[in-house]
Amino acid sequence: MPSKQPRIAVDAMGGDFGPHIVVPAAIDAARHGIAIALVGDEARIQAELSRLDTAGLDIEIVPASQVVEMEDKPADALRRKKDSSIQVACRYVKEGHADGVVSAGNSGATVACGMFILGRIKGVQRPALAGVLPTEKKPCVLIDVGANVDSRPEHLLQFGLMADVLARCVLGFEKPSVGILSIGEEEGKGNATVKEAFDLFRDSQLNFIGNVEGRDIFTGDVDVVVCDGFVGNIALKLSEGLAHSMGKIMKRELKSSWLSKLGALLSFRAFRRFKKVVDYAEYGGAPLLGLKGIAVVCHGKSNPKAMTNAILVAARYVSNKAHEHLATELETHRALSEKAASTEKSSAA
């Protein structure tokens, strides 16, 4: 369905709250000039829409009779639930009716559908999930945060290339700094994969600053941090858990005495700003980069604000033609990636 504005297919059934949260969030995104395709149970979606003001908005409903539950295995969801909302949404993009898909549903199924239905951009060896994290200064992209638990050096290079495009085209960074997550800043630190990847990054055209440590992620001094999905997912979940626990600890301490309560009252605005900085909802979800059509994977407990921002991120990715920039970057570094792959095959033999 042709449209001058990005059209995003939204899995209306995804997440812990389904249409009750997703539909209002999608309507809010539509008010920013984005065309929306709500995919799922038509009756439930229509019931939510009837309570909202949709005048002048480009909204359509795409029926889907099945839902992938959180406990479903990705492979089973692909085989047995071909009319699920996430599969229908991905096919809608593949057929050219929409430009990207957003889902807060089963993340494994969303990644699997993205890879097997949308397919990879030519030259992409493995798509990767990019998490956007708050820091002391500006957002930082952490990639991969869970799509690939085992990665080779050339995969890490491609992760860096894809995140560089995201940082420039979506976050607006002019020349993002890129580092590899390791156990020390010095060259030569890390496992064999990190050491080999270091040489690839150094020979690339990226603004590579070397190894970075976990503590460097939140300083705001590095824009893109690259790692495999096993390490990245642990780092992401650790940071989410720390932010949540810090908030609870602060709240407990501020209620511990009348003097603390008075201080909290006087610092209310500062605490509100702090909450906004560490709130995952500000960044929406994790884009799955490297597909023919952007897919954004959201937290299952996403609130309307998080869903709206995820849709806006997907639309910005499309509007700024990030796919074209990514294809250019991959082609520029193709020889470097192929050399690394051939070297590894020779070593294995």
Secondary structure as UniProt FT lines:
FT   STRAND          7..11
FT   TURN            12..13
FT   TURN            15..18
FT   HELIX           19..30
FT   TURN            31..33
FT   STRAND          35..40
FT   HELIX           42..49
FT   TURN            50..51
FT   TURN            55..56
FT   STRAND          59..63
FT   TURN            70..71
FT   HELIX           74..80
FT   TURN            82..83
FT   HELIX           85..94
FT   TURN            95..96
FT   STRAND          100..103
FT   HELIX           107..113
FT   HELIX           114..118
FT   TURN            122..123
FT   STRAND          128..133
FT   STRAND          140..143
FT   HELIX           153..169
FT   STRAND          177..181
FT   TURN            187..188
FT   HELIX           192..203
FT   STRAND          207..212
FT   HELIX           214..216
FT   TURN            217..220
FT   STRAND          224..226
FT   HELIX           229..254
FT   HELIX           258..266
FT   HELIX           268..278
FT   HELIX           280..282
FT   STRAND          285..289
FT   STRAND          294..298
FT   TURN            300..301
FT   HELIX           304..319
FT   TURN            320..321
FT   HELIX           322..332
FT   HELIX           334..348
//
